[in-house]
Amino acid sequence: MTPFEIVALLILGLVAGAFGGMLGIGGSIIMIPVLTLLLGVDHHLTQAVAMIVNLFVSLPAMMQHHRAGAVRWSLVARMLPAGVVCIIVGVNVSNFILGEVMEKIFGAFLLYIVFDNVRRLIRKRPEPALHEQRANWGIASLVGGVTGFVAGLLGVGGGIIAVPLLQRICKLPLRQCIATTAAFMCFTATVGAIRKNLTLPSLVGADGVSLGLDWHDSVLIASFLAPTAVLGGLFGGKLTHALPLTWVRIAFTLLMTWASLDMLGVFRMS
């Protein structure tokens, strides 16, 4: 690995950590396309790296959100059983199929979320009232399961799915969506990263030949991303509660726009 690549990884970890901590998205949606362009490695390896770093982003961010009293721990507990099971299923499925179709489906969904948040910015719609919020076992399990499956399938932290779902289905205020998702990802990211990295050596290409991937490679790359990702996660977690809600919503909307365009293949080279 060249000095330029090491410096680039340190900067990438800081940027992904800051956005991930502030918006509860783990940072994968930034890391995966940049790592692919920067290092030119297999997509499965970039997913494995990102899933490791997600833990280092979400843990310090969760601590900041917990101090601010924004984490809905009862909801996290209800989301986790389905989330843990489904992230393992998602990883297993991702090892056998390409996720392009699923990426495009969720890319279109995120465009809808972008539209909804732009509308909230323009109309200054208030946050949901307490009586509007829904967090029973069934709804929480649905959100946790869908988030876990997509996180495992695409190698993302899951926040790009969980935060919008908590907004639309559970009717939580945006800051609580972000904080609760960060806490949820501390557990699911650990399980997903272990499963994905352990399966790397068994992966083969379309021709049936081994891809030659090894978890040592993903750990090495993650070791350069993780230190600055922790700093970024701490800083981003503070920003969530220090910035005006309008600014947080603008940052969230911009990142969702990036995520949707990336999932729809706008930034991919043919």
TORKOL-4160 file (C-alpha; in steps of 0.2 Angstrom, whole numbers, padded with zeros to 4 digits, m for minus):
270
<pt num="1" X="0000" Y="0000" Z="0000"/>
<pt num="2" X="0007" Y="0017" Z="m0005"/>
<pt num="3" X="0009" Y="0032" Z="0006"/>
<pt num="4" X="m0004" Y="0041" Z="m0004"/>
<pt num="5" X="m0016" Y="0027" Z="m0002"/>
<pt num="6" X="m0013" Y="0027" Z="0017"/>
<pt num="7" X="m0016" Y="0046" Z="0018"/>
<pt num="8" X="m0032" Y="0044" Z="0008"/>
<pt num="9" X="m0038" Y="0030" Z="0019"/>
<pt num="10" X="m0035" Y="0041" Z="0035"/>
<pt num="11" X="m0045" Y="0055" Z="0027"/>
<pt num="12" X="m0059" Y="0044" Z="0021"/>
<pt num="13" X="m0061" Y="0037" Z="0038"/>
<pt num="14" X="m0063" Y="0054" Z="0046"/>
<pt num="15" X="m0075" Y="0060" Z="0033"/>
<pt num="16" X="m0086" Y="0044" Z="0033"/>
<pt num="17" X="m0085" Y="0043" Z="0052"/>
<pt num="18" X="m0091" Y="0061" Z="0054"/>
<pt num="19" X="m0106" Y="0059" Z="0042"/>
<pt num="20" X="m0109" Y="0042" Z="0049"/>
<pt num="21" X="m0109" Y="0048" Z="0067"/>
<pt num="22" X="m0120" Y="0063" Z="0063"/>
<pt num="23" X="m0133" Y="0055" Z="0052"/>
<pt num="24" X="m0133" Y="0037" Z="0060"/>
<pt num="25" X="m0128" Y="0029" Z="0043"/>
<pt num="26" X="m0111" Y="0020" Z="0048"/>
<pt num="27" X="m0102" Y="0028" Z="0033"/>
<pt num="28" X="m0102" Y="0013" Z="0021"/>
<pt num="29" X="m0111" Y="0022" Z="0008"/>
<pt num="30" X="m0096" Y="0034" Z="0007"/>
<pt num="31" X="m0083" Y="0021" Z="0010"/>
<pt num="32" X="m0088" Y="0007" Z="m0003"/>
<pt num="33" X="m0088" Y="0018" Z="m0019"/>
<pt num="34" X="m0072" Y="0027" Z="m0014"/>
<pt num="35" X="m0063" Y="0012" Z="m0009"/>
<pt num="36" X="m0068" Y="0003" Z="m0025"/>
<pt num="37" X="m0061" Y="0018" Z="m0035"/>
<pt num="38" X="m0046" Y="0021" Z="m0024"/>
<pt num="39" X="m0039" Y="0003" Z="m0022"/>
<pt num="40" X="m0048" Y="m0006" Z="m0037"/>
<pt num="41" X="m0051" Y="m0021" Z="m0026"/>
<pt num="42" X="m0066" Y="m0033" Z="m0027"/>
<pt num="43" X="m0083" Y="m0027" Z="m0021"/>
<pt num="44" X="m0084" Y="m0041" Z="m0008"/>
<pt num="45" X="m0068" Y="m0035" Z="0000"/>
<pt num="46" X="m0074" Y="m0017" Z="0001"/>
<pt num="47" X="m0090" Y="m0023" Z="0009"/>
<pt num="48" X="m0080" Y="m0033" Z="0022"/>
<pt num="49" X="m0069" Y="m0018" Z="0026"/>
<pt num="50" X="m0084" Y="m0006" Z="0027"/>
<pt num="51" X="m0093" Y="m0018" Z="0039"/>
<pt num="52" X="m0078" Y="m0018" Z="0051"/>
<pt num="53" X="m0077" Y="0001" Z="0051"/>
<pt num="54" X="m0096" Y="0003" Z="0053"/>
<pt num="55" X="m0093" Y="m0003" Z="0071"/>
<pt num="56" X="m0079" Y="0010" Z="0074"/>
<pt num="57" X="m0091" Y="0023" Z="0068"/>
<pt num="58" X="m0107" Y="0018" Z="0076"/>
<pt num="59" X="m0100" Y="0015" Z="0094"/>
<pt num="60" X="m0093" Y="0032" Z="0098"/>
<pt num="61" X="m0108" Y="0040" Z="0089"/>
<pt num="62" X="m0120" Y="0029" Z="0100"/>
<pt num="63" X="m0111" Y="0035" Z="0116"/>
<pt num="64" X="m0114" Y="0053" Z="0111"/>
<pt num="65" X="m0132" Y="0050" Z="0107"/>
<pt num="66" X="m0135" Y="0041" Z="0123"/>
<pt num="67" X="m0127" Y="0056" Z="0133"/>
<pt num="68" X="m0140" Y="0067" Z="0124"/>
<pt num="69" X="m0154" Y="0055" Z="0129"/>
<pt num="70" X="m0159" Y="0052" Z="0111"/>
<pt num="71" X="m0158" Y="0033" Z="0110"/>
<pt num="72" X="m0174" Y="0024" Z="0111"/>
<pt num="73" X="m0167" Y="0008" Z="0119"/>
<pt num="74" X="m0183" Y="m0001" Z="0121"/>
<pt num="75" X="m0185" Y="0001" Z="0102"/>
<pt num="76" X="m0167" Y="m0005" Z="0099"/>
<pt num="77" X="m0171" Y="m0021" Z="0109"/>
<pt num="78" X="m0186" Y="m0025" Z="0099"/>
<pt num="79" X="m0177" Y="m0022" Z="0082"/>
<pt num="80" X="m0162" Y="m0033" Z="0087"/>
<pt num="81" X="m0168" Y="m0051" Z="0086"/>
<pt num="82" X="m0174" Y="m0049" Z="0068"/>
<pt num="83" X="m0159" Y="m0038" Z="0064"/>
<pt num="84" X="m0146" Y="m0050" Z="0069"/>
<pt num="85" X="m0154" Y="m0065" Z="0060"/>
<pt num="86" X="m0157" Y="m0055" Z="0044"/>
<pt num="87" X="m0140" Y="m0048" Z="0043"/>
<pt num="88" X="m0133" Y="m0065" Z="0043"/>
<pt num="89" X="m0145" Y="m0070" Z="0030"/>
<pt num="90" X="m0141" Y="m0055" Z="0020"/>
<pt num="91" X="m0122" Y="m0059" Z="0020"/>
<pt num="92" X="m0125" Y="m0077" Z="0014"/>
<pt num="93" X="m0136" Y="m0071" Z="0000"/>
<pt num="94" X="m0124" Y="m0058" Z="m0005"/>
<pt num="95" X="m0110" Y="m0071" Z="m0007"/>
<pt num="96" X="m0121" Y="m0080" Z="m0020"/>
<pt num="97" X="m0129" Y="m0066" Z="m0030"/>
<pt num="98" X="m0125" Y="m0048" Z="m0036"/>
<pt num="99" X="m0135" Y="m0035" Z="m0027"/>
<pt num="100" X="m0138" Y="m0023" Z="m0042"/>
<pt num="101" X="m0157" Y="m0026" Z="m0042"/>
<pt num="102" X="m0159" Y="m0023" Z="m0024"/>
<pt num="103" X="m0148" Y="m0008" Z="m0024"/>
<pt num="104" X="m0158" Y="0000" Z="m0038"/>
<pt num="105" X="m0174" Y="m0004" Z="m0028"/>
<pt num="106" X="m0168" Y="0005" Z="m0013"/>
<pt num="107" X="m0160" Y="0019" Z="m0023"/>
<pt num="108" X="m0177" Y="0023" Z="m0029"/>
<pt num="109" X="m0184" Y="0022" Z="m0011"/>
<pt num="110" X="m0170" Y="0034" Z="m0005"/>
<pt num="111" X="m0175" Y="0046" Z="m0019"/>
<pt num="112" X="m0193" Y="0046" Z="m0011"/>
<pt num="113" X="m0185" Y="0050" Z="0006"/>
<pt num="114" X="m0175" Y="0064" Z="m0002"/>
<pt num="115" X="m0191" Y="0071" Z="m0009"/>
<pt num="116" X="m0200" Y="0070" Z="0008"/>
<pt num="117" X="m0186" Y="0078" Z="0017"/>
<pt num="118" X="m0185" Y="0093" Z="0004"/>
<pt num="119" X="m0203" Y="0095" Z="0007"/>
<pt num="120" X="m0201" Y="0096" Z="0026"/>
<pt num="121" X="m0188" Y="0109" Z="0023"/>
<pt num="122" X="m0198" Y="0119" Z="0012"/>
<pt num="123" X="m0215" Y="0118" Z="0022"/>
<pt num="124" X="m0206" Y="0118" Z="0039"/>
<pt num="125" X="m0217" Y="0103" Z="0044"/>
<pt num="126" X="m0215" Y="0099" Z="0063"/>
<pt num="127" X="m0208" Y="0083" Z="0070"/>
<pt num="128" X="m0221" Y="0069" Z="0074"/>
<pt num="129" X="m0230" Y="0071" Z="0090"/>
<pt num="130" X="m0228" Y="0058" Z="0104"/>
<pt num="131" X="m0246" Y="0050" Z="0100"/>
<pt num="132" X="m0241" Y="0048" Z="0082"/>
<pt num="133" X="m0226" Y="0037" Z="0086"/>
<pt num="134" X="m0227" Y="0018" Z="0084"/>
<pt num="135" X="m0214" Y="0006" Z="0091"/>
<pt num="136" X="m0222" Y="m0011" Z="0095"/>
<pt num="137" X="m0214" Y="m0027" Z="0093"/>
<pt num="138" X="m0221" Y="m0031" Z="0075"/>
<pt num="139" X="m0216" Y="m0014" Z="0068"/>
<pt num="140" X="m0199" Y="m0014" Z="0076"/>
<pt num="141" X="m0196" Y="m0032" Z="0070"/>
<pt num="142" X="m0200" Y="m0027" Z="0052"/>
<pt num="143" X="m0189" Y="m0012" Z="0053"/>
<pt num="144" X="m0175" Y="m0022" Z="0061"/>
<pt num="145" X="m0177" Y="m0037" Z="0049"/>
<pt num="146" X="m0177" Y="m0026" Z="0033"/>
<pt num="147" X="m0162" Y="m0016" Z="0039"/>
<pt num="148" X="m0152" Y="m0031" Z="0044"/>
<pt num="149" X="m0155" Y="m0040" Z="0027"/>
<pt num="150" X="m0151" Y="m0025" Z="0017"/>
<pt num="151" X="m0135" Y="m0021" Z="0027"/>
<pt num="152" X="m0129" Y="m0039" Z="0025"/>
<pt num="153" X="m0134" Y="m0039" Z="0007"/>
<pt num="154" X="m0125" Y="m0023" Z="0002"/>
<pt num="155" X="m0112" Y="m0022" Z="0015"/>
<pt num="156" X="m0118" Y="m0006" Z="0022"/>
<pt num="157" X="m0121" Y="0000" Z="0040"/>
<pt num="158" X="m0140" Y="m0001" Z="0038"/>
<pt num="159" X="m0143" Y="0017" Z="0043"/>
<pt num="160" X="m0148" Y="0022" Z="0025"/>
<pt num="161" X="m0163" Y="0011" Z="0027"/>
<pt num="162" X="m0166" Y="0011" Z="0046"/>
<pt num="163" X="m0167" Y="0030" Z="0048"/>
<pt num="164" X="m0179" Y="0033" Z="0033"/>
<pt num="165" X="m0190" Y="0018" Z="0039"/>
<pt num="166" X="m0190" Y="0024" Z="0057"/>
<pt num="167" X="m0195" Y="0041" Z="0050"/>
<pt num="168" X="m0209" Y="0034" Z="0039"/>
<pt num="169" X="m0216" Y="0019" Z="0049"/>
<pt num="170" X="m0212" Y="0022" Z="0067"/>
<pt num="171" X="m0215" Y="0041" Z="0065"/>
<pt num="172" X="m0200" Y="0046" Z="0076"/>
<pt num="173" X="m0191" Y="0063" Z="0076"/>
<pt num="174" X="m0176" Y="0063" Z="0065"/>
<pt num="175" X="m0163" Y="0065" Z="0079"/>
<pt num="176" X="m0171" Y="0050" Z="0088"/>
<pt num="177" X="m0171" Y="0040" Z="0071"/>
<pt num="178" X="m0152" Y="0044" Z="0070"/>
<pt num="179" X="m0148" Y="0040" Z="0088"/>
<pt num="180" X="m0158" Y="0024" Z="0088"/>
<pt num="181" X="m0150" Y="0017" Z="0072"/>
<pt num="182" X="m0133" Y="0021" Z="0078"/>
<pt num="183" X="m0136" Y="0010" Z="0094"/>
<pt num="184" X="m0144" Y="m0004" Z="0083"/>
<pt num="185" X="m0129" Y="m0004" Z="0072"/>
<pt num="186" X="m0117" Y="m0007" Z="0086"/>
<pt num="187" X="m0123" Y="m0024" Z="0087"/>
<pt num="188" X="m0128" Y="m0029" Z="0070"/>
<pt num="189" X="m0112" Y="m0022" Z="0062"/>
<pt num="190" X="m0102" Y="m0033" Z="0074"/>
<pt num="191" X="m0112" Y="m0049" Z="0068"/>
<pt num="192" X="m0111" Y="m0044" Z="0050"/>
<pt num="193" X="m0093" Y="m0040" Z="0049"/>
<pt num="194" X="m0088" Y="m0056" Z="0057"/>
<pt num="195" X="m0099" Y="m0066" Z="0046"/>
<pt num="196" X="m0094" Y="m0057" Z="0030"/>
<pt num="197" X="m0075" Y="m0058" Z="0034"/>
<pt num="198" X="m0076" Y="m0077" Z="0038"/>
<pt num="199" X="m0084" Y="m0081" Z="0022"/>
<pt num="200" X="m0072" Y="m0071" Z="0011"/>
<pt num="201" X="m0060" Y="m0086" Z="0007"/>
<pt num="202" X="m0074" Y="m0096" Z="0000"/>
<pt num="203" X="m0080" Y="m0084" Z="m0013"/>
<pt num="204" X="m0078" Y="m0088" Z="m0031"/>
<pt num="205" X="m0081" Y="m0078" Z="m0047"/>
<pt num="206" X="m0094" Y="m0082" Z="m0061"/>
<pt num="207" X="m0081" Y="m0094" Z="m0069"/>
<pt num="208" X="m0081" Y="m0104" Z="m0052"/>
<pt num="209" X="m0063" Y="m0099" Z="m0049"/>
<pt num="210" X="m0059" Y="m0093" Z="m0031"/>
<pt num="211" X="m0058" Y="m0074" Z="m0030"/>
<pt num="212" X="m0042" Y="m0076" Z="m0018"/>
<pt num="213" X="m0050" Y="m0065" Z="m0005"/>
<pt num="214" X="m0044" Y="m0066" Z="0013"/>
<pt num="215" X="m0050" Y="m0057" Z="0029"/>
<pt num="216" X="m0032" Y="m0052" Z="0033"/>
<pt num="217" X="m0033" Y="m0040" Z="0018"/>
<pt num="218" X="m0049" Y="m0032" Z="0024"/>
<pt num="219" X="m0043" Y="m0030" Z="0042"/>
<pt num="220" X="m0027" Y="m0022" Z="0036"/>
<pt num="221" X="m0037" Y="m0009" Z="0026"/>
<pt num="222" X="m0049" Y="m0006" Z="0040"/>
<pt num="223" X="m0034" Y="m0003" Z="0052"/>
<pt num="224" X="m0030" Y="0013" Z="0042"/>
<pt num="225" X="m0048" Y="0018" Z="0042"/>
<pt num="226" X="m0054" Y="0014" Z="0059"/>
<pt num="227" X="m0043" Y="0027" Z="0070"/>
<pt num="228" X="m0050" Y="0042" Z="0061"/>
<pt num="229" X="m0067" Y="0035" Z="0059"/>
<pt num="230" X="m0068" Y="0034" Z="0078"/>
<pt num="231" X="m0063" Y="0053" Z="0079"/>
<pt num="232" X="m0076" Y="0057" Z="0065"/>
<pt num="233" X="m0089" Y="0047" Z="0074"/>
<pt num="234" X="m0087" Y="0056" Z="0090"/>
<pt num="235" X="m0087" Y="0073" Z="0081"/>
<pt num="236" X="m0102" Y="0068" Z="0071"/>
<pt num="237" X="m0112" Y="0062" Z="0086"/>
<pt num="238" X="m0110" Y="0079" Z="0094"/>
<pt num="239" X="m0115" Y="0088" Z="0078"/>
<pt num="240" X="m0132" Y="0079" Z="0078"/>
<pt num="241" X="m0137" Y="0088" Z="0094"/>
<pt num="242" X="m0127" Y="0104" Z="0092"/>
<pt num="243" X="m0133" Y="0109" Z="0075"/>
<pt num="244" X="m0150" Y="0116" Z="0072"/>
<pt num="245" X="m0162" Y="0103" Z="0066"/>
<pt num="246" X="m0164" Y="0111" Z="0049"/>
<pt num="247" X="m0145" Y="0109" Z="0046"/>
<pt num="248" X="m0145" Y="0091" Z="0051"/>
<pt num="249" X="m0160" Y="0088" Z="0039"/>
<pt num="250" X="m0150" Y="0096" Z="0025"/>
<pt num="251" X="m0135" Y="0086" Z="0028"/>
<pt num="252" X="m0146" Y="0070" Z="0029"/>
<pt num="253" X="m0155" Y="0075" Z="0013"/>
<pt num="254" X="m0138" Y="0078" Z="0004"/>
<pt num="255" X="m0131" Y="0061" Z="0009"/>
<pt num="256" X="m0147" Y="0052" Z="0005"/>
<pt num="257" X="m0146" Y="0060" Z="m0013"/>
<pt num="258" X="m0128" Y="0053" Z="m0014"/>
<pt num="259" X="m0133" Y="0036" Z="m0008"/>
<pt num="260" X="m0148" Y="0035" Z="m0020"/>
<pt num="261" X="m0137" Y="0040" Z="m0035"/>
<pt num="262" X="m0123" Y="0028" Z="m0030"/>
<pt num="263" X="m0136" Y="0014" Z="m0028"/>
<pt num="264" X="m0143" Y="0018" Z="m0045"/>
<pt num="265" X="m0126" Y="0017" Z="m0053"/>
<pt num="266" X="m0123" Y="0035" Z="m0057"/>
<pt num="267" X="m0105" Y="0035" Z="m0050"/>
<pt num="268" X="m0100" Y="0017" Z="m0056"/>
<pt num="269" X="m0089" Y="0015" Z="m0071"/>
<pt num="270" X="m0094" Y="0003" Z="m0084"/>
